[in-house]
Amino acid sequence: MSTNSESATWTSARNSLSILAVSVALSLFTTAYECSIIPLFASVPTLKYLGHVVHTSTAFAVITPNLSSSKILLILGCLLLLAPHTSYWISVHAARFKDPIYSPLVTHALVLAPVVYFSVSLAMSVDPTLALIVLAANALQLRPLLMLVISALSLDASNSVIFTALGCVCLAVYGGIKVVVGRHSAHPNARNTLSIAALSVIPLVFAALLSLNPALRPPTLVDSIVTPYNSPTYPLRILNSTQSKTGVVVVGEILPPDDRSSPPLHSIRYLRASHSLLGGVWIGDGVATLDNFPPLTDQDGTPLGDSIYSAFVLQEAVRLVNSTPQGRKGECNHALIIGLGTGISANAFAQQGIATTIVEIDPAVYDAARQYFGLSDPGNNNVFLQDARGWVKSRRTMVEAEDPSATKYDVVVHDCFSGGGVPEHLFSIEFWDDLRTILSPEGVVAVNFAGKLASDSSQAVLVTLLRAFGQCRAFHDHVEPISQEQFHSHFVNIVFFCSPSPTPLTFRPAIEEDYLHSYLRRHILSSLDKREINYAQIGDSSIWSATTEEKFILTDAHNMLNMWQEGDALDHWKLMREMVPDVVWETY
């Protein structure tokens, strides 16, 4: 009796551990799968229906008949070993249809859904009752925890390694089951047992052949290819590709036309994070300066031209504010940059002799700006590679404690836009209150935001800034004039200039010294008066009533910014696909 009880206990424990292992492995796969396709689809399109696909596949596995455990393991092993290829190539071809909803959904259905289905089926084949653990602790619920663990331990194993490791485990278990069954059969045959077990090696050999075939290997440089890398089909060169804490960070160049292709946009060097361009500069024949002044160069001496985005230059108009005492005197001693990008504004401030502090969450972005975009050395203790929320909070504490080392800033440039949106925790009233504390009494903040003017997100950003600082003026960065219809239907880069000063903000005319020998700066800064956006253009007049204003104040407790930005993020994905060719996004 005791032996039977112990056997039942052991079986129950074994089944529980097996199902838990399946659940954790499924969560690990889902995490790696998500990370592998975000460079092609960005976060919002990737995640929009990912949960629905996981839940639907799980439910389908519960209600349909199950295969034997050994057959499921063999199928799962093959699917997982193929995942480095299927997740990339299916995503590539689906994304070329340029639909931010259905393109990732097709990829989920063809790559993610089968793995979820067979993983849950495997758990059900072990013990249908205990398999409810998989439903209670499914891939979606464990995924954030795994993300946190991977980030905390600084684990940088590639997604392909995770897929392959999981596939090998499945096939090893499959082989082990076949060996055990063969030995305990009524007519054991050692040769047949080994032959059956050897079948599990065939998918491994097939996966290895796929990986060795250059035509089938995904051009994901973070996994296997040493940079610089030249595309065999397009005038594209990748100078660096790094898997960093915010995703894949790429420095690439779209080269002049050649016999392979004639790109409409060329002679640029760009900085990319996942599926978003953080910035770029002109190179080669695109480099031009006023008075033929020697251009900026990178660390290898390559000449660099103007920014391909005019928003970064528009931000520099924060120096032109002359309604404050320091502005009238031309005194701007300390600047703070939150969100570095390629370092256009930071470099300009340095050239103007302004001591500049940089706060950037991603070390790979800072390294790229220094090596490839000519960012000068900001000096000791002027670079902080961390999230700005915690850094600003700690600086506020130092200022309030009257720490003599705590600097108050005359100007702040806040540019955290990436991937079609901004991080909501850096746009809450609590964050702006902290930032205002470390700003000088007459200081000015330039805040970059991109979206449609009449959207809830644009209205919320403006209303919250007005509540925090008291006054703001808004300007767009379009090189050419834009119509009222474009304001409301197109993606528009807006720079808000805000100040706690009681004096209304005014800007002095730009002068030659402000241009830093740049054609783009001359064009943007000299036309500032033509770029102003009226409050009435950002939503309707009802926004300014006391009742409706409360809807748009962004707080830590009530912050709808991420949800409001979802539609803009989908439009931004399409915009990025129209801006540069597909091959640029497919090569990282």
TORKE-595678 format. One record per residue (C-alpha): residue in three letters; x negated, y negated, z negated. Coordinates in steps of 0.05 Angstrom, whole numbers, padded with zeros to 5 digits, always signed. Each point is the difference from the previous one (the first is absolute). Layout:
BEGIN
ALAXYZ...
This chain:
BEGIN
MET+00000+00000+00000SER-00057-00046-00018THR-00035+00015+00065ASN+00061-00018+00041SER+00008-00065-00039GLU-00072-00019+00012SER+00006+00017+00073ALA+00062-00043+00007THR-00034-00057-00035TRP-00061+00006+00044THR+00044+00002+00063SER+00038-00061-00022ALA-00063-00039-00016ARG-00032+00020+00066ASN+00062-00021+00039SER+00002-00067-00037LEU-00073-00014+00015SER+00009+00020+00072ILE+00059-00046+00010LEU-00036-00057-00036ALA-00060+00011+00045VAL+00045-00004+00062SER+00031-00064-00026VAL-00068-00033-00014ALA-00027+00023+00068LEU+00061-00028+00036SER-00009-00066-00036LEU-00073-00002+00019PHE+00017+00015+00073THR+00054-00054+00001THR-00049-00050-00029ALA-00054+00017+00051TYR+00051+00000+00056GLU+00025-00069-00019CYS-00071-00027-00003SER-00017+00031+00067ILE+00056-00033+00040ILE+00002-00069-00034PRO-00056-00026+00044LEU+00045+00014+00060PHE+00068-00020-00029ALA-00015-00046-00060SER+00031+00011-00069VAL+00072-00024+00009PRO+00016+00039+00064THR-00035+00062-00028LEU+00037+00000-00066LYS+00068-00023+00024TYR+00027+00070+00014LEU-00055+00044-00029GLY+00040+00015-00063HIS+00062+00018+00041VAL-00040+00050+00041VAL-00030+00032-00063HIS+00067+00007-00034THR+00035+00026+00062SER-00054+00052+00013THR+00002+00021-00072ALA+00076+00009+00000PHE-00003+00038+00066ALA-00052+00048-00029VAL+00044+00013-00061ILE+00063+00019+00040THR-00032+00041+00056PRO-00025+00072-00004ASN-00073+00007-00018LEU-00055+00039+00033SER-00048+00043-00040SER-00054-00036-00039SER-00056+00028+00044LYS+00033-00025+00064ILE+00013-00069-00030LEU-00073-00005-00023LEU-00025+00018+00070ILE+00046-00053+00032LEU-00019-00052-00052GLY-00074+00014+00009CYS+00005-00011+00075LEU+00042-00064-00008LEU-00049-00029-00051LEU-00062+00016+00042LEU+00032-00033+00059ALA+00023-00061-00041PRO-00063-00042+00013HIS+00016+00004+00074THR+00076+00000+00000SER+00006-00058-00050TYR-00046-00042+00045TRP+00021+00018+00070ILE+00075+00003-00012SER-00005-00068-00035VAL-00040-00029+00058HIS+00050+00021+00053ALA+00061-00017-00042ALA-00028-00070-00016ARG-00009-00015+00074PHE+00076-00006+00004LYS-00008-00061-00045ASP+00059+00015-00044PRO-00016-00011-00074ILE+00059+00042-00022TYR+00003+00061+00046SER-00075+00006+00015PRO-00019+00018-00072LEU+00065+00039-00009VAL-00019+00046+00059THR-00068+00011-00031HIS+00031+00017-00068ALA+00048+00049+00033LEU-00055+00036+00039VAL-00057+00000-00050LEU+00025-00012-00071ALA+00068+00035+00001PRO-00026+00070+00019VAL-00052-00001-00055VAL+00052-00023-00052TYR+00049+00052+00024PHE-00048+00059-00004SER-00030-00024-00065VAL+00068-00001-00034SER+00017+00066+00033LEU-00063+00029-00030ALA+00021-00023-00069MET+00070+00029+00011SER-00030+00067+00021VAL-00038+00004-00066ASP+00059-00015-00045PRO+00062-00038+00024THR+00018-00023-00071LEU-00069-00026-00018ALA-00006-00031+00069LEU+00044-00056-00027ILE-00065-00027-00029VAL-00019-00017+00071LEU+00064-00041+00007ALA-00009-00034-00068ALA-00074-00015+00011ASN-00001-00007+00075ALA-00052-00030+00046LEU+00028-00070-00006GLN-00001-00003-00075LEU-00070+00028-00009ARG-00029-00040+00058PRO-00009-00066-00038LEU-00035+00037-00056LEU-00048+00033+00049MET-00013-00067+00033LEU-00017-00029-00069VAL-00047+00058-00017ILE-00036-00004+00066SER-00009-00075-00007ALA-00022+00004-00073LEU-00052+00055+00015SER-00022-00035+00064LEU+00011+00063+00039ASP-00012-00011+00075ALA+00012+00069+00029SER+00029-00010+00070ASN+00071+00021+00016SER-00027+00052+00048VAL-00039+00033-00055ILE+00062+00003-00044PHE+00041+00030+00057THR-00054+00052+00016ALA-00011+00019-00073LEU+00074+00012-00012GLY+00004+00040+00065CYS-00059+00043-00021VAL+00031+00014-00068CYS+00065+00023+00033LEU-00037+00047+00047ALA-00044+00026-00056VAL+00062+00017-00042TYR+00032+00031+00061GLY-00061+00044+00011GLY-00002+00019-00074ILE+00073+00020+00001LYS-00011+00044+00061VAL-00060+00034-00032VAL+00038+00014-00064VAL+00061+00026+00037GLY-00044+00043+00044ARG-00035+00032-00060HIS+00066+00016-00035SER+00037+00027+00061ALA+00018+00074+00005HIS-00052+00011+00054PRO-00057-00048-00013ASN-00049-00009+00055ALA-00061-00042-00015ARG-00012-00017+00073ASN+00071-00022+00012THR+00000-00040-00065LEU-00062-00038+00020SER+00026-00011+00070ILE+00064-00030-00026ALA-00038-00045-00049ALA-00047-00021+00056LEU+00060-00029+00037SER-00001-00058-00049VAL-00068-00021+00028ILE+00027-00009+00071PRO+00035-00067-00015LEU-00063-00025-00034VAL-00041+00015+00063PHE+00053-00033+00043ALA+00000-00063-00044ALA-00076-00003+00003LEU+00002+00003+00076LEU+00050-00057+00001SER-00045-00042-00044LEU-00060+00013+00044ASN+00035-00019+00065PRO-00014-00074+00012ALA+00062-00007+00044LEU+00046+00022-00057ARG-00036-00029-00060PRO+00036-00062-00026PRO-00044-00063+00007THR+00005-00015-00074LEU-00069-00025-00017VAL+00010+00003-00075ASP+00000+00076+00007SER-00055+00019+00048ILE-00028-00051+00049VAL-00061-00042-00015THR+00008-00074+00017PRO-00010-00039+00044TYR+00048+00038+00044ASN+00018-00017+00072SER+00067+00023+00026PRO-00008+00043+00063THR+00064-00026+00031TYR+00004-00074-00020PRO-00048-00059-00010LEU+00004+00009-00075ARG-00056+00006-00051ILE+00007+00018-00074LEU-00055-00030-00042ASN+00023+00027-00067SER+00056+00042-00028THR+00009+00011-00075GLN+00052+00036-00041SER+00010-00051-00056LYS+00047-00012-00058THR+00051-00036+00043GLY-00004+00049+00058VAL-00045+00005+00060VAL-00040-00064+00014VAL-00027-00007+00071VAL-00045-00050+00035GLY+00007+00006+00075GLU-00011-00038+00064ILE+00042-00004+00063LEU-00052-00009+00053PRO+00004-00037+00067PRO+00034+00037+00058ASP-00038+00056+00035ASP+00015+00054+00050ARG+00041+00038-00052SER+00051-00054-00016SER+00014-00074+00000PRO+00027-00018-00069PRO+00043-00063-00002LEU-00032-00020-00066HIS-00075+00012-00003SER-00066-00026-00026ILE+00024+00002-00072ARG-00026+00032-00063TYR+00056+00019-00048LEU+00009+00023-00072ARG+00055+00050-00010ALA+00030+00030-00064SER+00046+00059+00015HIS+00050-00026+00053SER-00014-00075-00009LEU-00051-00049+00027LEU-00030-00039-00058GLY-00035-00046+00048GLY-00050-00005+00056VAL-00047-00045+00039TRP-00019-00011+00072ILE-00065+00032+00024GLY-00040-00001+00065ASP+00028-00048+00051GLY+00054-00019-00050VAL-00050-00037-00044ALA+00003-00076+00009THR-00017-00058-00046LEU+00007-00075+00003ASP-00063-00035+00024ASN-00031+00069+00013PHE-00017+00005-00074PRO-00033+00067-00018PRO+00057+00048-00018LEU+00008+00041-00063THR-00033+00068+00003ASP+00008+00067-00035GLN-00055+00035-00038ASP-00028+00028+00066GLY-00002-00068+00033THR+00060+00010+00045PRO+00033-00067+00016LEU+00071-00007-00026GLY+00053-00048+00026ASP+00065-00029-00028SER+00052+00040-00037ILE+00052+00036+00043TYR+00052-00021-00052SER+00012-00074-00010ALA+00034+00010-00069PHE-00069+00007-00033VAL-00020-00068+00028LEU+00067-00031-00020GLN-00014+00021-00072GLU-00061-00045+00000ALA+00047-00060+00004VAL+00003+00007-00076ARG-00063-00043+00001LEU+00037-00056+00037VAL+00049-00014-00057ASN-00013-00073-00020SER+00058-00014-00046THR-00038+00026-00061PRO-00057-00038-00035GLN-00051+00051+00020GLY+00027+00001+00071ARG-00006-00076+00006LYS-00071+00003-00024GLY-00017+00059+00045GLU-00018+00041-00062CYS+00012+00074+00007ASN-00050+00038-00041HIS+00030+00068-00013ALA+00041+00044+00046LEU+00033+00068-00012ILE+00015+00050+00055ILE+00051+00055-00015GLY-00001+00049+00057LEU-00064-00006+00042GLY+00016+00029+00068THR-00059-00016+00047GLY-00021-00058-00044ILE+00018-00057+00047SER+00024-00048-00055ALA-00054+00022-00049ASN-00054-00015+00051ALA+00029-00068+00016PHE+00002-00020-00073ALA-00072+00023-00008GLN-00021-00043+00060GLN+00036-00059-00032GLY-00042+00010-00063ILE+00057+00026-00044ALA-00016+00052-00052THR+00046+00057+00018THR+00025+00059-00041ILE+00027+00061+00037VAL+00050+00050-00027GLU+00011+00059+00048ILE+00030+00067-00019ASP-00037+00042+00052PRO-00076+00006-00003ALA-00001+00025+00072VAL+00033-00065+00024TYR-00053-00042-00036ASP-00057+00042+00028ALA+00029-00006+00070ALA+00006-00076-00006ARG-00072-00005-00024GLN-00030+00047+00052TYR+00042-00012+00062PHE+00034-00068-00006GLY-00056-00045-00026LEU+00026-00012-00070SER-00055-00035-00039ASP-00022+00024-00068PRO+00049-00031-00051GLY-00053+00005-00054ASN-00003+00036-00067ASN+00064+00009-00039ASN+00043-00029+00056VAL+00028+00065+00028PHE+00052+00042-00035LEU+00021+00064+00034GLN+00065+00014-00036ASP+00074-00013+00001ALA+00014-00075-00006ARG+00056+00008-00051GLY-00044+00025-00056TRP-00057-00047+00019VAL+00043-00062-00002LYS+00032+00022-00066SER-00068+00009-00032ARG-00023-00069+00026ARG+00062-00031-00030THR-00018+00030-00067MET-00071-00029+00006VAL+00027-00069+00018GLU+00050-00001-00057ALA-00055+00022-00048GLU-00041-00059+00026ASP-00056+00046+00022PRO-00054-00046+00029SER-00015+00050+00056ALA+00072-00002+00025THR+00004-00040+00064LYS+00062-00040+00021TYR+00008+00000+00075ASP+00014-00061+00044VAL+00026+00042+00058VAL+00026+00071+00006VAL+00012+00039+00064HIS+00047+00058-00012ASP+00004+00047+00061CYS+00022+00071-00017PHE+00042+00016+00062SER-00014+00070+00029GLY+00040+00055+00033GLY+00061-00043+00012GLY+00009-00026-00070VAL-00030-00027-00064PRO-00008+00032-00068GLU+00060-00022-00041HIS-00038-00002-00066LEU-00044-00056+00029PHE+00062-00042+00017SER+00038+00002-00066ILE+00012-00062-00042GLU-00043+00030-00055PHE-00059+00006+00047TRP+00008-00072+00025ASP+00005-00024-00073ASP-00066+00035-00015LEU-00032-00029+00062ARG+00025-00071-00015THR-00035+00005-00068ILE-00069+00010+00033LEU+00014-00054+00051SER-00024-00071-00013PRO+00058-00048-00017GLU-00003-00030+00070GLY-00020+00064+00035VAL+00032+00028+00063VAL+00018+00072+00019ALA+00005+00024+00072VAL+00043+00062+00005ASN+00004+00040+00065PHE+00064+00037+00016ALA+00025+00032+00065GLY+00071+00017+00019LYS+00064-00028+00029LEU+00017-00069-00027ALA+00073+00015-00016SER-00015+00066-00035ASP+00014+00012-00074SER-00074+00013-00011SER-00022-00068+00028GLN+00053-00036-00041ALA-00020+00037-00063VAL-00074-00017+00008LEU+00015-00074+00010VAL+00050-00006-00057THR-00046+00036-00048LEU-00059-00045+00019LEU+00043-00062-00009ARG+00021+00024-00069ALA-00072+00014-00020PHE-00035-00061+00028GLY+00053-00053+00009GLN-00016-00019+00072CYS-00021+00034+00064ARG-00007-00015+00074ALA+00002+00053+00054PHE-00036+00004+00067HIS-00003+00051+00057ASP-00062+00023+00036HIS+00023+00009+00072VAL-00050-00029+00049GLU+00057-00020+00047PRO+00066-00034-00021ILE+00056+00049-00017SER+00075-00008+00007GLN+00052+00003-00054GLU+00023+00068+00027GLN-00070+00028-00006PHE-00004-00025-00072HIS+00058+00045-00018SER-00012+00060+00045HIS-00076+00006+00003PHE-00053+00016-00051VAL-00029-00066-00023ASN-00062-00012-00043ILE+00017-00052-00053VAL-00049-00034-00046PHE+00031-00032-00062PHE-00040-00055-00033CYS+00022-00009-00073SER-00024-00042-00058PRO+00021-00014-00072SER-00021-00073+00011PRO+00056-00050-00012THR-00022-00039+00062PRO+00033+00023+00066LEU-00048+00039+00044THR-00031-00037+00059PHE-00055+00019+00047ARG-00055-00044+00028PRO-00016+00004+00075ALA-00053+00051+00016ILE-00069-00027+00020GLU-00057+00029+00040GLU-00034+00028-00063ASP+00062+00042-00015TYR-00005+00037+00066LEU-00068+00034-00014HIS-00014+00000+00075SER+00062+00043+00013TYR+00049-00011+00057LEU+00055+00037-00038ARG-00009-00043-00063ARG+00004-00063+00041HIS+00064+00022+00034ILE+00035+00025-00063LEU-00022-00052-00051SER+00009-00059+00046SER+00072+00020+00015LEU+00022+00013-00072ASP+00056-00051+00004LYS+00032+00039+00057ARG+00000+00066-00038GLU+00042-00017-00060ILE+00061+00044-00014ASN+00061-00032-00032TYR+00030+00034-00061ALA+00066+00003+00037GLN-00033+00045+00052ILE-00014+00052-00054GLY+00070+00024-00012ASP+00064-00041-00006SER+00014-00057-00048SER+00038+00044-00049ILE-00066+00028-00024TRP-00013-00064-00038SER+00061+00005-00045ALA-00014+00019-00072THR+00040+00064+00006THR-00030+00029+00063GLU-00070-00022-00019GLU-00001+00051-00056LYS+00008+00055+00052PHE-00067-00018+00031ILE-00044-00013-00060LEU-00049+00059+00000THR-00016+00025-00070ASP-00035+00062-00025ALA+00067+00026-00026HIS+00040-00018+00063ASN-00042+00002+00063MET+00034+00020+00065LEU-00057-00022+00045ASN-00023+00069+00022MET+00071+00019+00018TRP+00013-00065+00037GLN-00065+00009+00039GLU+00018+00069+00027GLY+00032-00027+00063ASP-00057-00049+00012ALA-00050+00057-00010LEU+00033+00041+00055ASP-00002-00061+00047HIS-00073-00012-00019TRP-00017+00072+00020LYS+00030-00012+00069LEU-00036-00067+00005MET-00067+00033-00016ARG+00013+00052+00054GLU+00014-00055+00051MET-00059-00042-00021VAL-00054+00053+00015PRO+00003+00065+00039ASP+00018+00067-00032VAL-00071+00026+00005VAL-00023-00053-00050TRP+00047+00028-00053GLU-00015+00072+00019THR-00075-00006-00010TYR-00022-00007-00072
